[in-house]
């Protein structure tokens, strides 16, 4: 019995040394969505915040302020939803800007005050297995240290 106990402990120890047993989040790679990824603000399919980078987006702005809510679900598999609130009529631009400088514009128009949700589809898998940054601009409102007009998105496989 004593030898069995030592055998089990040695297996657990070697497994932890090889695979890791800590609670430290690690940046995910590939398409594994089960690994903690703190470089994005993770959200579920309903827009609920799960955990991650809370320095992006503009979702804690008290009403009636401008709000740019975290995209959901994040990470996504090709379809993600972007939601924002503008308290007054405004000209809004919502876009992804790639490192090459290419912009993928989803909204660039004058909108009436209200809450908007836009569907962003990666129909040709251009963003598959990448991280992208979603930006929003406003003619009336400016970002601040507590209200960022961008957020990181992970497009999984």
C-alpha positions in Angstrom: 0.0 0.0 0.0 2.8 2.4 0.9 4.5 1.7 -2.5 1.3 2.3 -4.3 0.9 5.7 -2.7 4.5 6.7 -3.7 3.9 5.4 -7.2 0.7 7.6 -7.6 2.6 10.6 -6.2 5.5 10.1 -8.6 3.1 9.9 -11.6 1.3 13.1 -10.6 4.6 14.9 -10.0 6.0 13.9 -13.4 2.7 14.8 -15.1 2.8 18.2 -13.5 6.4 18.8 -14.5 5.7 17.8 -18.1 2.3 19.4 -18.7 2.0 22.0 -15.9 -0.4 21.9 -13.0 -0.5 25.6 -12.0 -3.4 27.9 -12.2 -1.4 30.5 -14.2 -3.2 31.6 -17.4 -1.2 30.9 -20.5 -1.7 32.5 -23.9 -3.5 30.0 -26.1 -2.1 28.8 -29.3 -3.7 27.0 -32.2 -7.4 26.5 -31.9 -7.6 25.3 -28.3 -10.2 27.5 -26.7 -10.0 25.7 -23.4 -6.7 27.3 -22.4 -6.9 30.6 -20.5 -6.1 33.5 -22.7 -5.5 36.8 -20.9 -4.6 38.8 -24.0 -8.3 39.2 -24.9 -11.4 39.9 -22.8 -13.1 36.6 -23.0 -16.9 36.7 -23.4 -19.6 34.0 -23.9 -22.1 33.8 -26.7 -24.5 36.2 -24.8 -21.9 39.0 -24.2 -21.2 38.1 -20.6 -17.6 38.9 -19.5 -15.8 35.8 -18.4 -12.2 37.0 -17.7 -9.1 38.4 -19.4 -7.8 41.8 -20.5 -10.0 44.4 -18.9 -8.0 47.3 -20.3 -9.7 47.2 -23.7 -13.2 48.4 -24.7 -15.3 51.1 -23.1 -18.0 49.2 -21.2 -17.7 50.8 -17.7 -18.6 54.3 -18.9 -21.5 55.4 -16.7 -24.7 56.3 -18.5 -25.4 58.4 -20.5 -21.8 58.1 -21.8 -20.6 56.5 -24.9 -20.1 52.7 -24.5 -18.2 50.2 -26.7 -19.0 46.8 -25.2 -16.7 43.8 -25.5 -17.3 41.8 -28.7 -18.9 38.4 -28.2 -18.3 35.5 -28.3 -14.6 36.1 -27.9 -12.8 34.0 -29.0 -15.0 33.3 -32.0 -15.0 30.9 -34.9 -15.8 33.3 -37.7 -18.8 35.3 -36.5 -18.5 37.9 -33.8 -20.9 40.6 -32.6 -19.9 44.2 -31.9 -22.2 46.3 -29.7 -22.0 50.0 -28.8 -24.2 52.8 -27.3 -24.1 56.4 -28.5 -26.1 58.9 -26.4 -26.4 61.4 -29.2 -26.6 61.3 -33.0 -23.1 60.8 -34.2 -20.9 59.7 -37.1 -19.4 56.3 -36.2 -16.8 54.1 -37.9 -16.3 50.5 -36.8 -13.4 48.6 -38.4 -10.6 46.1 -38.1 -7.2 47.5 -39.0 -4.6 44.8 -39.9 -0.9 45.3 -39.3 -0.4 45.8 -43.0 -2.7 48.9 -42.7 -5.6 47.4 -44.5 -8.9 48.4 -43.0 -12.1 46.2 -43.0 -14.9 48.8 -42.4 -18.2 47.5 -41.0 -19.9 50.8 -40.3 -19.0 54.3 -41.5 -22.1 56.4 -41.2 -24.2 58.9 -39.3 -26.3 57.1 -36.7 -29.1 58.2 -34.4 -28.6 57.9 -30.6 -29.2 54.3 -29.4 -27.6 50.9 -29.0 -26.3 49.1 -32.0 -25.1 45.5 -32.6 -23.3 44.6 -35.8 -22.4 41.1 -37.0 -18.8 40.7 -38.2 -18.3 37.6 -40.4 -15.0 36.2 -41.5 -16.7 34.3 -44.4 -13.4 33.6 -46.3 -11.4 32.7 -43.2 -9.1 35.6 -43.7 -8.7 36.1 -39.9 -8.7 32.4 -38.9 -6.4 31.6 -36.1 -5.4 35.2 -35.6 -5.8 38.1 -33.2 -7.3 41.3 -34.5 -8.1 44.7 -33.1 -11.6 46.1 -33.5 -11.7 49.9 -33.5 -14.5 52.4 -33.2 -14.3 56.2 -33.9 -16.8 58.9 -33.0 -17.0 62.5 -34.1 -18.4 63.5 -30.7 -16.6 61.3 -28.2 -13.0 60.6 -27.5 -11.3 57.7 -25.8 -9.7 58.1 -22.4 -7.6 56.0 -20.0 -10.8 54.3 -18.8 -12.7 54.2 -22.1 -10.7 52.7 -24.9 -12.2 52.8 -28.4 -10.7 49.4 -29.4 -10.6 45.8 -28.2 -8.8 42.6 -29.2 -10.5 39.7 -30.8 -9.3 36.2 -31.3 -10.5 34.3 -34.3 -10.1 30.6 -33.6 -9.9 27.8 -36.1 
